[in-house]
């Protein structure tokens, strides 16, 4: 009985620690900068995972990167119309399950 109680307490402690660690982990996120060359940066991805980055504009473009040991990466899309009224969406999916999305459309440019 004593060993069962000890096993249950240890198991509960392990579950509590893993729940706390996963709740504290920041979510993957993307940023994009540039006009004619769009640079997409990601952070909070799993270290070393392969990341597929898809840029959806009138013509879909795909790039691949590996997240650094700090969980960051950067890819470039050249010749992309990314002016103030050019909308786009970007989805980054990592081989380890990390996923982030970024969409942009300036509200003043929407057709009314």
N, C-alpha and C positions, 0 to 999 in steps of 0.2 A: 504494500500500500504506500509505503514511504517513497519507493522508487517511482511509482506512478505519479504521485503528487509532485515530486521533483521534476519529472519529465514534463508534466503539464505546465508547471511554473516556467520552466526553461522555454518551452514552446511558445507560451504566451508572451514572454519577454522578447523572443526573436521576432514574433509577428508585430509587436508594438514598435520595435526598432526599425523593421523594414517599412512599415507604414509611415513612420516619421521621415525616413530617408527619402521615400518616393514623393511624399507631399512637399518636401523642401526643394526637390530638384526643379529648376526652372524649365519652362517649356521651350522647345526649339522655336526660333524666330528668324525672320528674313528682313533685310533692308536692301533697297535698290537706289542707285545713284547714277546720274549721267544722262546725256541727251542722245548722242549718236552712238556711243558705246555705253551700254547699260551694264553696270557692275552690280552683281547680286552677291551679298554676303550673308552667311548664315552663322548662327551661334547657338550654343546649348544643344548641339547634336551629340550623339555618342562618339567618343574618341575613336578615330580610325575607321569609322563606317564609311562605306561607299554611298555617295549621295547623287541621286538623279534629279536634275533641276530642269523643269519644263516651263518655258516662257510661252504663254498663249497670247498672241496678237493675231492679226489676220493670217499669218503663217506661223505654225507652231515650230519652235526651236528647242533642242535638247542639249544639255551639257552634263558632264559628269565630273565629280570631284571626290576627294577623300577628306573627311574631317580630320583636323589636326588632333594632337593629343589633348588640346584644350577644347575640342568640339567645335572648332570654327572652320570655315571654308570660304572661298571666293571664286566666282566664275564670271566671265565676260561674254556679252552678246554684242557683237559689232554690227554696225549699220542698222540699228533698231530705231524706228521712229518713237522716241520717248519724250516728245515735247509736252508742253503744259496741258494739251487737250487730247493726247494720245493715251488711251486706256490700255491696260494690260493686266494679266494675272500670272502669278508665278507659283508653282507648286514644287516643293523640294521633299523628296522621300528618301530616307536612308535605309540601308540594308539591315540595320539593327532595329528598325521600327520607328525611328524619329520621323516626324512629319511637320511641315509648316507651310503656310500659304500666305501670299501677299497679293492684294488686288488694289488697283488704282484707277480712278476716274475722277477728274476734277468736277465738282458739282456745277460750276458755272458753264461747263462745256456740254452738259447734257441737253439733248433736244427737248424742247417743251411742247 
